[in-house]
């Protein structure tokens, strides 16, 4: 597993990612699942979710995940 972190600026769609970037994200997700600590952030990070379908369960799940991540 690579230690280099994928740096995404103005990330809007997964269509922007190449295969290498997708694999980096998958490896990072596996590390988080295994208990790896989140990296220290040096600047604010903002997250936005747009829901085009009315789904309370999905909306709530994403909102809870965002809160857990800080």
C-alpha positions as CSV (number, residue, x, y, z in Angstrom):
1,X,0.0,0.0,0.0
2,X,1.3,3.4,-1.0
3,X,1.8,6.1,1.7
4,X,1.4,9.0,-0.8
5,X,-1.9,10.7,-0.3
6,X,-4.0,11.6,-3.3
7,X,-4.5,15.4,-3.5
8,X,-7.8,16.4,-5.0
9,X,-8.7,20.0,-5.5
10,X,-12.1,21.0,-6.7
11,X,-13.2,17.4,-7.0
12,X,-16.7,17.2,-8.6
13,X,-17.0,13.8,-10.2
14,X,-15.4,10.4,-10.2
15,X,-15.1,10.8,-14.0
16,X,-12.1,13.1,-13.2
17,X,-10.1,10.2,-11.7
18,X,-7.8,7.9,-13.6
19,X,-7.3,4.2,-12.5
20,X,-4.3,5.1,-10.3
21,X,-6.3,7.7,-8.4
22,X,-9.2,5.3,-7.9
23,X,-6.8,2.7,-6.5
24,X,-5.2,5.3,-4.1
25,X,-8.7,6.1,-2.8
26,X,-9.5,2.4,-2.3
27,X,-6.3,1.8,-0.4
28,X,-6.9,4.9,1.8
29,X,-10.4,3.6,2.5
30,X,-9.0,0.2,3.5
31,X,-6.5,1.9,5.8
32,X,-9.3,3.9,7.5
33,X,-11.3,0.7,7.9
34,X,-8.2,-0.9,9.5
35,X,-8.0,1.9,12.1
36,X,-5.5,4.2,10.5
37,X,-5.8,7.8,11.8
38,X,-7.0,10.6,9.6
39,X,-4.2,12.9,8.3
40,X,-3.6,16.2,10.0
41,X,-5.2,18.9,7.9
42,X,-3.3,22.2,7.3
43,X,-6.3,24.1,5.9
44,X,-10.1,23.9,6.1
45,X,-11.8,21.2,4.1
46,X,-15.4,21.6,2.9
47,X,-17.7,18.9,1.8
48,X,-21.0,19.3,-0.1
49,X,-23.5,16.6,-1.0
50,X,-26.2,17.2,-3.6
51,X,-29.1,14.9,-3.4
52,X,-31.3,14.8,-6.6
53,X,-33.6,12.1,-5.2
54,X,-35.6,12.4,-2.0
55,X,-33.9,9.8,0.2
56,X,-33.8,10.6,3.9
57,X,-31.8,7.5,4.8
58,X,-29.0,8.3,2.3
59,X,-29.0,12.0,3.3
60,X,-28.8,11.1,7.0
61,X,-26.1,8.5,6.4
62,X,-23.9,10.9,4.5
63,X,-24.5,13.6,7.1
64,X,-23.5,11.3,9.9
65,X,-20.3,10.3,8.1
66,X,-19.3,13.9,7.6
67,X,-19.8,14.6,11.2
68,X,-17.7,11.6,12.2
69,X,-14.9,12.9,10.0
70,X,-15.0,16.3,11.6
